[in-house]
Amino acid sequence: MALKLLSERPFNPDECYPWKGMRRVALKPDGTVYKYHNPDITGDTTNAMFEDGTTMTWTEYESLGYNCMVEIPKFYFKKVGFNESETDFASGHAWYISDKPTSGFELHPAFYRERTKLCDDLSGVATEVDYRYVSAFLGSYIGGKLRSLPNKSPQTDITIGTARNYAKANGNGWGILDFNLLFAIQLLYSVEYGSYDSQTALGRGYVDGNSGKINTGGTLQYGNKSFGETTGKKQMSYRGIEDFWGNCSKWIDGFYCDTSRNILIGNKGFNNTGNGYENKGQGATANIGGYIGNIQSNKDCGFVISAASGKDTSKLYDYGYLSAGRLPVASGYWDDASFAGAFCFSCSYSASSARSGVAALVAY
């Protein structure tokens, strides 16, 4: 069944795909699933770590090269105006999701991936995949690789190129969170909650008056369930994706705003200049920065800012930038307060930027 952001009838996402299929897994370096985690609690000293009732220590898990990831089943989508036009968004827009091929829908671009080559190899061909995988936890640097593990300090103060190199050290197909996958997760959140105010609908995240990053794993006890609260002092989780907003901002690959402010998006051969990416059109005639009041009309650009006419109490509620010759980070960090959230997207960073508030998520 296709669903839209302002659904005309309630639905239970726990009983519907793709939401029902989102779960934490132990992913091997070759991209195969070792086991699915306990859906209720991801792992501690007294509960079974895995769905089948077995367990292992996190030390062994780490030594075997496993990454704790969230599996996301493929889905189909469309964007229409409130008048059902696919091009006229003057009166607003609606997003629809279907778990099956449906007339008028197309496979979300996140589900095209090149997994036979390293993530920065332009020579490959992106093909349809049944699942995407995103870090359950902010990436930490272990043994020369970007890893997704609990009870670790997120790796910050790295450029996007360094983050990409650390991620690809896991093997073919591994990279950092790419724009298409970010867009897919944002879309899943928005249809599920029916609200662009993510910090109210789900939780503030670790964003208010904090002095620095905190270790990963604060949401182990919630397993695959979403979690949030109101203090701004605790990590949030969206269906197992911890710190989807807050704690640290995240580098986003596969997106570049060129010097003419054309939006370039790619799903393979990731690089710092948009080389080989597809041009989705000019996103602005001047740099934009502020609370997101409107988004790009091209559906492939997801929730990228087109007008800074919003507030922290209206429109998309989060902060956005679109600047010429820049690369993006997303979500907001430990002291970003209401700037942060599911739709916070700041395309305002240079390739040489390395900041204490910016980390990365590993993806496959």
N, C-alpha and C positions, 0 to 999 in steps of 0.2 A: 504494500500500500504506500502510495506517495504521501508525504507529509510536508506542510509548510510552516514557516516560522509562527504565524498567527493561526494556529490550527483551529478548525471549526468544531472539532470535537476532541476530548481528551484522549491521550494514548499513554500506555505504560511502556517506556523505553526499555525497561528490564525484560520485556517480553517481545521486543521488536529488534530485528537486525537493521543496521549494523551495531547498535548500542549493546545489544545482548551479547555480541561476540567480542566486545572489548575486554581484554583481560591480561594480567601480568603473566609473562612467560620467561623461562630461562632459555635464551637464544644462544645457540652455539656459534662459533666464529664462521662456520660455513652457511649460516642463515637458516639452519633447521632448528626446530623446537626440541629441546631436551625434554622438558616437562612443563605443564601449566602449574602455576602457583596456586596455593590454597586461596580460594576466592574471598575468604573472610579475613584472613590475616596472612600477610606475605611471608613472614618468617621470623621466628624468635627461638628462644631456647626451650620452650615448653610446648609449642604447637607444631604440627606437621607443616613443613615448608611447601609441600606440593599437594596438588589436588588428589593424587592417588594415595595419600597418607604417609608418604615417605618424607625424609628430611635429609639435610646435609648442613654442614656449617657454612657460613658465608666465606670463611677462609678457603675452604675447598672449592666452593663455587667460583671464587675469584681465580684460584690457581688453574682451574679447568678452562678459563677464558670465556666463561658465560657472561652475558650481559642481561640484566633484568629489564625487560622491555614490555611495552603494551602493544598487543596485537590488535590491529584495526582491520576488519573485513572490508572488502571493496564495496562501493556503493555508487549510485547514479544520482545526478542532480540536475536541476534547472533553476533559472532565475527569471521571474516575470514581474512586470509592473502590476499594480493593483487592478488595472483594467485588463489584465491577462495578456498585455502586449509583452513581447520578448525584447523590445527595444525602447519602449516609452516608460521611463522611471520617474517622470515628473511628479507623480502623485504618491510615490513610494514604491517599494519592491517587496516581493515575497520569494523565499527560498523553498524549494521542494527537494526531498530526498526519497529515493527508492532503493531497496536492497536488490532489486532485479531489473533487468533491461525493460524499459517501459517507453512507450511512444512519447516523443518530445523530450526525453531525458538522454543524457550522455554520461559515460563513465567519468567519474571525477578524475582530473589530471594527476592527482597524487598516485594513482594506481597504474602509472606507466613508469617503469624503472629499469635501469641497466644494472644487472647483477653479475655479469661475467667479467667486468673490468673494474678498475679502481674508479672512484667517484669523479676524479678530475680528468678522466680519459675521454676526449671528445670523439673518439673513433667508434664508440659503441652505438647500439641501437636500443632505445627504451621500448620495452614490450610490456604488455598487460600482465599484472600480477594480482593474485587473489588477496594478498594481505600486505599491509605496510606495518612497520614496527618503529616505535618511538621510545626513547628513554623513559623508564619509569622514574628515574632520578637525574638530577643535573650531572653533567659529565665530570668525572674526576680523572686525573692523569696518573696512570698506573703502568709501569713497565713500558713506557713509550707509546701507550695507547689511551684514547679517550674511552672511558668505561662508564657503564651505568650500574652503580652498586650503592647500597645503603651504608650509612655510618662513615661517609667520606667527606672530605672538604671539596666543594666544587672548584674546578680549575678556572681561575679568572686571570686577568692581565695577559690575555693572549689575543693576537690578531685573528681575523677570520681565516686567513691562510694557515696559520698554525693550528687552529682548531680543526680545520679540514684535514690537515696532514695527520694529526693525532687520531682522528676518526678513521681515516682510510687505512691506518696501520692494523686495524682489525681484519682487513681483507677485502676482497672484491665485493662491491655493492654497498659497503659501509660508508657513511658520510655523516654530516651534521644535519640537523633539522632543516629541511628545504621548504621553500615558500609554499609549494603545492600541498605538502603534508600539513603545514601550519594552517593553511586555508581550510583543509578538510576537517581538522579538529575544531577550528572555530565554527564551522558550519554545523558539525555534530552538536557542539555545545548549544548554539543558538536555536536550533530546531527543538532540541530536548527541553530547554528551559523557557523558550518563548520570550526571552528578554535579552536585550543588549546590555543591561546593567548587571554584568557578571559578578561584580563585587558585592552586590546586594542579593542577587538570586542564588549564588553559591557560597561566596565567602570573600573576605577582604584579601586573604593571602598575607604573607610575611612582608608587609609594605609600610607599616606606620611607625616612624620614630625609632627605627632600629639602627644600630651602629655599624653593622657589617653582616656578611653572609653567615649562614649557619650550615651545619652538616646535613647531608642527605639522610633520608630514612625517617623523617618525622611522621610520615603517614603509613608506615608499615602495618600498623594495627588496623587500618581500614581496608586492606586488601584491594579488591577491584572497585570498591565503592567510592563515590565522590565524597569529599569532605571539605567543609569550610566553616569559618566562624567570624565573629565581628570585631575582634580586638586589633587585628593587624599584626599580631605577634606570633601567629602560628602558620605553618605551611598549609596550603590548600592542596587538594588533589581532584582532578577531573577524571573519573573512571580509571584510576590507577596512575595517571600522569601527574606526579608530584611537582609542585611549583610551576604549573602551566603558566601562572603569573605569580610574580613576587620572588623574593630571595635574591635571585640574580636575573638580569635580562639575558636573552639568548641570541647568539648570532644566527642569522637566517641566510641559508645559501640559495642559489638559483633565482635571485632577484637582483636587478641592478637598474637604477634610474640614471640614464645617460646624460650627457651635458645639455641635450635639448629637452630633457625631462621625459623622454620616451621610456616606458616601462618595459623592461626586457626580462622574460621569465624562461627558465630552462629546467629540464629534468634529468640532465646528464652532463658530463663534462663541466662540472662546476668550477667557476673561476671568479676573479675579482672585477672583471670588466664587461661581463655579459656576452663575451665571445661565444657565438654559436647559439645564443638564446633566441627565442621568438619575440618579435616586437609586437606588443599589445596596444600600441598607440601612445600618443602624448598624454601624460597624466596631469600636466599643469603647464601654464605659461610662465609661472613664477614659483619660487619655493613656497611651500605651504607648511605651517606649523601651528598646532593648537588642538583643542578638543575636537574630535571628529564629528563634523556636522553632516557630512554626506560622503558616500563612497563612489569609487569608479564605476561607470556604467558597464564596462566590459566585465562580464561574469567571471572571466579567468583571473581578474585582478582582485577577486575576493572582497575583503573589507578595507582595502587601502584607501586612505584619505583622499577626497577630492575637494573638500571645503572644510575650513576650520571654523565652523559656525555652531559647534556644539558646546556643551557644558559638562561638568561632572555629574549633573543631575538630569541630562537629557541627551537625545540623539544616540550616539554610540558610547557615551560616558567616559571613554578613554582617550588618551593623547596620541596624536599622530604627527609624523613629518614625512614630507616628500621633497627631497632636495636633489639638485642636479649633480651628477657625478658621484653619487653616494650609494652605500650599501646599508642593509637594515639589521637592526636588532628588534626583538619583540618582548612584550609582556610586562616590563617594568621590574625594578629591583627593590631592595629591602627598605628604602626610604622614599619611594615614589608616590606613596599615598594614592590619591584618586587618579593620578596619571596612569596607574597600572590597570591591568585587567586583560580579559581574553582578546581584546581588539587593539591593545596598545601596540603600535607598529611605527618605529622610528627609522625611516630611511634617511639617515643624516650622518652616517659614519664613514670615515675613509678606510681604505684597506690597511692603513698603518695604525689604526686605532687599537689600543689595548688598555682596557680600563678595569678597575677593581670591581665594578658592578656588573661586568659582562662575562658570562660563561657560555656554554654550548651544550646542546643535547645531541647525543649520538642517535643515528637513525639508520634503518635498513629497508 
